[in-house]
């Protein structure tokens, strides 16, 4: 610690000197009050800015989540639309009696009276059998 140097200036206890020292002390208190007030204003502004920043980051995060959810639902909608068109085609085909008869003969081996069905191996299964030999 430094020792304070003894000042060679002496305090004069006159009315003018007392008034000047009082004015100086008042000015110093006002400066301190202004600094404290400015610090409080900046602290409040910083807290508000941080709160708005956090809120903004949350909103951006939520927006990103909703955009990814939207992309997923768009893909699902496209797949569902394809399934719907495929099913509508199947329904349209199943309304045709000739197609239903052909389908019953090929899948379930139904036949008309006096008709004989022969099941031939598919070319895919036949080629698999040849490659295994």
C-alpha positions, 0 to 999 in steps of 0.5 A: 500500500502506498502512503498518502503524501502529506499535502502542503495545501491547507484548507481555509475555513472561510465561508467562500471555501466552504461554499466551493467545497459544498458545490464541488461535493454536490457536483461529484454526487450528481456525476455519481448519480448520473453514472449509476442511472446510466448504468441502470439504463444500460443494464435494463436495455441489455436484459431486454436485448438478451430476452428479445434475442432468446425469443428470436432464437426460439422462433427461428428454431421453431420455424426450422422445425415446422419447415422440416415437418412441412417438407415431410408432409409434402413428401407423404402427400405425394406418396399418398396421391400416388397410392390414390391414383394407383388404387383408382386405376385398380378400381377402374380395372376391377369394374371391367368383367373381362379383367376380373375374369383374367385376374381370377384365372391367372392368380387363383387358377379359376377356369371355365367349364371344360377349360384346363389351366397350365402353370408355366414357370416365369422367366425370372424363376426359370433363369434363377433355377438355371443359374443355381445348377 
